[in-house]
Amino acid sequence: MTEHRLVSLDAFRGATIAAMILVNDPGSWAHVYAPLRHAEWHGWTFTDLIFPFFLFIVGVAIVFAFSKRLKENVPKKTLYKKIIRRTIILFALGLFLNGFPYFNLSSLRIMGVLQRIAVCYFFASVIFLHCGKKGRWFWAISLLFVYWALMAWYPTPGIGAGVLEKGRNFAAYVDNLFLKGHLWSVTKTWDPEGFVSTLPAISTTLFGVLAGGLIRSQKSHLEKIVEMFLWGNLAVWIGVIWDKFLPINKSIWTSSYAVFTAGMALIVLAFCYYLIDYKHKQKWAKPFVVYGTNAITVYVLSGILAKLLYLIKFQTASGETITLKGWLYTTLFASWLSPINASLAFAVIFVLVLLGVSWILFAKRIFIKI
């Protein structure tokens, strides 16, 4: 580990972005392996770990981004400018992806993945700058319990208290109150990245901040690794127990889900830290490191490319109109693989193409800062 770069964090970030792109871009949504789909409602799959992993990573990165500057007595005013600038850029990129290519403002989805990252980054950064370790723990836990109280006991108008059904819960009520007409197009009545469910997502990011503080501590490598494994397993078990009272649910980012996935993220980070920064076995992780050094750039490119593959259309010899994605999928994959394996193969190639782009940027030492 160096002061400037935690290689295991880059690898973890890159693997997470690669997984995010993999699950977002199957050849056909009708043919997807179960682990590569989100849970229907309560419960979790591999796919449901990806977004909280990224927010957790954002939290760890906050510590490394600001600790040195604080030690050098850089004015907080200067740091706030950086925080606000990055928050605005991330949120704007999310709006851009939501609107591309038609930008119909009357129905433009306001929230989204990058928007949630922006909001969580902002609040976690502010808390990091103004609170010590105890304060960060206080905010992380308090937000979880405030959210639990709102979802379980607030008498939501027209719904009642404690209802956790699709589109019928406190979070969905607030989304409809403030975002009606600008919600996720798949549901139109609620948003998985809505306002209220961002509260526990901030906690997810703060757990990353706490992990970053542990990694930057004066403890030995082995002490850090053991603590990460212990805390990670404890969080997983707390999440499992909490699930009995408040189900693990990604779509409404329940408090049990936030704790459970933070625990899983800490275990994975401990594993990466052990292999890469302690044992210095880095060759296997090089593709993920390459992905991780331009993670947001690659994610935005993947969103643009995915939409272009649907937008570009042409006629076949038989006169049928087909999208470029449909043609590529049918010709290169579905023509010789089973539907579900063809769909997976398309997603894997999509990930590899973007890895190629990432590798070019990495080789040229181009790291696009957001």
N, C-alpha and C positions, 0 to 999 in steps of 0.2 A: 504494500500500500504506500502511496506517496501522498504528500499533503495536497497535491493539486488534482490527482485523479485516482479514484477508487475503481480499479479495473473490473472488479466483480459487479459493481453497480452498473457499469456500462453494459456488461454481458447480460445481467438480469433485465435491464431496460430493453436491450435489443431483442432478447428472447420473447419478452412480453409484447413488444410491438409486432414482431414476426407472427406471434400467435394471434394477435388481434386482427392482423391482415388476413391470416389464414381462415379464421372463422367468419370474417366479413365477406369473403369473396369465393364462395363455392362455384363450381361450374353450373350447378342447378340447385335451387333452394328445395326442390322436391326430393333431392337425393343427398342427404347429409348424415354422416354418422352421428349417433346420439350425443357423444361427448362434445361434439363440435356445434351443438345447439345449446341455447340457453334453456334452463329449466322452464317448464310450462308456466309455473307460478312459484309455489313454495319449493324449497329444496335447492340443490346446486349441481352443476356439472363442471367439467374442466373449463368451459367457456365462461362460466360465471366468476371464475377467479381472475380473469385477465384485467378487467378495468380496475378493480381495487388494487391489484398488484401495481398497476401503473401509478395510481394515486399514492400508494405507499412509497414507491420509488421517488416520486416528486418530493415527498416529505424528507426522505433521506438526503436528497440533493439540496434541499433548502439549507440544511445544516452546513454542508460543505461549501455552498455558494456564499453564505453570509458570515460564517464564523471567523474566517481570516480577516474579512473587512472590519468586523467589529473589534478584533484584536488590534488592528491597525488604526483604530479610532476614526474610521470613516464616518462622517456625520450621518445620522439616521435619515436626514432629509434626502441625502444622496441615494441611500438604499431604497427609500420610499419611491423615488423617481423610477428606479429600476423595476421595482415591484409593480407599480402602476402601469408602466410601459409594457411589461411582459403580460400582465393581465389583459390589457386592452388588445394586444396583438393576438393572443390566444383566443379571446372571445370573438374577435373580428374574423379570424381564420375559420372558426366554427360556423359563424353566420355565412361566410363565403361558401363553405362546403354545403351547408344546408340549402343555399339559394342557387348554386351553380347547376345549370348554365342560364336559367331563365330569370332568376331573381324576382319572383312574384312576391312583392312585399306584403300583399294583402293576406297571404297564407304562409309567409316565411316562418319556419320553426325557429323560435327564439333560443331554446336550450339545446343541448347536445353534448357529445363527449368532450370536445375541446372547451366548450363553455363551462362545463363542470370542472374540468381541470383548472381553468382560469380562476374560477371562484374559490376553489379549494386552495390553490396556490396562494391567492391573495390573503385569505384569512389565516392560513397556516403560517405564512411568512410574518404577518403582523404579530401573531401570538408568539412566534419564535423570537422576534426582536424585542418584545416587551415583557416576556415572562421567562422565569427560570424553569428548571425541571419540574418543580411542584406545580407551577402555573400551567404548564403544558399538559400535565396529567389531569389537572382540574378541568381544563377546557375539553380535553378528549373524552373524559368520562361524563361530564355534565351534558354535553351535546347528545350523547347516546341516550341518557336518561330523559332529557327534555323531549327528544323525538319519540321515545317509547311512550311517554305520558301522553303526548299529543295523539299518537296513533291508537293507543289503547283506551284512553279515558275521556278524550275531548268529545262532547256530544255534537258530532258533525251534523249540520242542518240537512234534513232529508235522508240521512243515512243512519245516524246514531253513533254511539261510542263503540270502539273495539272492532269495527268491521274492517276486514283486510281483503276484500274481494277486488277483482280487477275493475278499475274505474269507480269503485265504491269504497273509498276510505278517505281519511283526512287529507292525505297528500294529493290525491286526485281532485278533491274538492277545491283546494287552494289553487292547483294548476288551472282548473276551469274558471276560477274566479279572476285570475290575473292573466292567463295565457290563452284563453279561449280563441280558437281560430288560428293559433300559432303553436299548436301542439304537434307531437310526433304524428306523421301522416299514417303510420300503421294503425294507431289506435284512435286518434282524433279526440279522445275523451280524457286521456291522461298522458303523462310524459315520464319515461323512466329516468330522465335527468331533470326532473322538475325542481321547483323551488325548495319545498320542505325536505324532501329526501336528500338534499345536498347537505343538510346538517350533519347526519352521521358520516357522510362522505368526507367532510372536513375532519372528523375524528379519525377516519382511515388515514388521511394525510398526516395528521398529528402523530399517529402511531409510528409512521415513517420518520418523523422528526425525532421522536424519542429513540428510535433505533439508530439514527444518525448520530445522536449524542453519545450513545454507547460505543459506537465504532470509533468516534473521535476521542474517546476517553483514554487515560493513561494505562488502562489495563492491558495485559498481555493479549496476544492474538488468541491463545487458547481460552483465556477467560472470557473474551468477547464471544467466541464461537459457542462455548458452553452456555453462556447467558442467553444468547439469541435462540438457541435450541430450546432451552427451558422456558423462556418467556413465550416463544412461539407455540410450544405444545400446551402451555397453560391457557393461552388465548383461544386455541382451537377447542379445548375442552369447555371453556366458559361459553364459547359460541354454541357448542353442541347442547349444553345444559339449558342455555337461554332459549334455544330453539323450541323447547317444550312450552315456553310461555309466550314467546314472540318468534314466529317461524323465520328461519333463514330464507331471505327473499331478495334477490338482486334487483328486481323491477321497482321495488319501493325501498331498497337499500336499508333493510331493517337493522336495528342496533346489533342483533345477534349475528347478522351477516357481516357487519363491519368488523366485529371482534374476531369472528371465525376466519375471515379472509386475511385480516392483518396477521393473525397467527400463522396461517399458511405462508404468507409472504415472508415473514421473518424466518421461518424454517428454510425456505428456498434461498433467501439471501445468505443465511448462515452456511448453507451447503456451498454456494458460489464463493463466498468469502474464504471458506476452508480450502477449497481446491485452487482458487486463482490467486488470492492474496497471501495465503499462508503457505500452501504447498507449491505455489508458482507453476501450477499445471495450467497453462493458458492457451495452448495450441487449439484444443477442442472448442474453445470459446471464441476464437477469432471472428467467425461470421457474425456472432451475436454482438461482439464488441463493435464491429463495423456498423451493424444496424443501430446500435445504441448511441453512437456518437452523433447521429443526425436523425433521432427518433421522430420528432414532430414533423420535420421536413418530409420524411418518408411516408408518414401517416397521411399527410395532406396530399402528397403525390398519389398515394394509393386511392384516396377518395376521388380525385379528379380522373384518374385513369379508369377506375371502375365505372364512373358515369359515362365517360367517352365511349367505352366499349358497348354501352347500351344505345348511345345517341347516334353513333355511326351506323347507317343502314345501307343496304344495297340489295339489288334483285339477283336471285340465282338464275341459272339457265332455264329453270322451269317457270320462272316468272314470280316466284315466291319472294316476298320481302323479309329479310332476316337481319338481325343486328350483328355487328362484328363479333360480339361475345358469343352469340348463338352459333355463328359459323365456325369460330375457333373451337368452341366446345364440341360441336358435332363432328367436325372434320378431324381434329387432332386427338380427341380423347374418347368420345362416345362411340366412335367408329370401331374401336377395338377393345374397349374396357367395359366392364359392367357399369350401369348408371351411377352407382354410388362411388365406385373407384374412379370413374371418369371425372365426377364432380370434385373429388378430393385431389386428383392429379392436376386439374385445372388450378385449384387453389394453391397447391404447392408450387407450380410453375409461376404463378402470379407473385408469390413470395420471393422466389429465386430471381425473377426479373428485377424486382425492386432491390434485392440484395446486390445485384449487378450495378444498379445506379448508385447505391450506397457505397459500394467498393470503389467506384470511380471517384466519388467525392472524398472518400477516406484516403485514397492513394495520392490525391492532389492536395491533401491537408486542408480541404474545404469543410469547415464546420459551421453550419448556418445557425447563428444564435437567435433565439426568439426572445 
